[in-house]
Amino acid sequence: MDRSLFTTLLTFTFALLLAYLLYTILSPFLGALVWAGAICVITLSLYEKLLTRCKGREIAAAALMTAAVVLAVIIPLVGLIVTVSREAALAYQYLENATADGSGLAVANLLTHPAVIPWLERIKPLTSSLNLDPDAMLLPAVKKGLATLLNYSTGILKNFFEFLFKLMLMVISLFFFYKDGAKFLKHFWRVVDIREGLKTTISDTIKRVLGAVMYGIVLTCLVQGALGGLGFKVAGLPSPILFGALMAICALIPVIGTALIWLPGALYLLMHGQTLHALLLIAWGVVAVSGIDNILRPLFISGIAKLHILIIILGVLGGILAFGITGVVAGPVILALVLVFFAESRQEPALQQGNDPS
């Protein structure tokens, strides 16, 4: 074997081994690092203004900016997690008690309601042919969904010290990203051998997509969840914070979205004779909760991401399935970078042809 080829293969293998070991070491903390990096990127302009006011003192500016993020984002988020955990526990206990004594939310009572029987008769041929029993399936599905949410949210509290450690790591990383991020990027681009135009395109794409995700999708979902929770509160339905949080999550789903939550709530009110509250909740859900998505999301995304909305949606949903909550920011960025390199590969032959001296 040619000695130069052997040396190249050995170097490449050693680089892959180092990359694998680096991933193994950092993988437990990737979520904290990704969120710290995302927050740093979308708030970098504010940090630069603060740095100017601090007369170039990087440590002071980074400390003040990190403290502002903690007060404005992290502390309210921790409070929301604790509140949702408590609401999920109460809702699950309420469902357990109601079904145990045969009152309240018992599915058998709902399925024998005069307003429901005609609809059941219409779908009975289908359920019979598929051997489906709505009475036996609906309640376990609802309880399983609540139990999953309960286990996920309370799991954070049970592993509080691990959660606290990762939270502290994110805050510390955010401080150093503010302070040394520009220097790190400068050294990084020196190592990566690509043309300057592509470097600029990659940096601009990451900033645009992160801005679109954080300000567009996430903020819109939070607004929809807050409006949905308010509707549940006014209508007198239980656990408005829990169902508001669920609506914020379901708002990521195209077409149906928040209707997965507020429509069953309205049907529940209708079955219990609260017709006015049910109609008002439906109107609120259609106009305010679901309708505001058509106003806010294009407003937040337009001119920021410069990507098709389908790419953003697929990136968010696929990212969540692949990486968990970190995928909210990682998924769209990965898809956007794939498109960037795809566009670069299409331009490269043209550039080579243009530089061909023949």
Helices and strands as residue ranges (DSSP letters): H 3-26, G 27-29, H 30-42, H 44-53, H 58-69, I 70-74, H 75-100, H 107-111, H 117-129, H 134-158, H 160-191, H 196-211, I 212-218, H 219-235, H 240-250, H 259-271, H 275-284, I 285-290, H 293-301, H 309-323, G 324-326, H 327-355
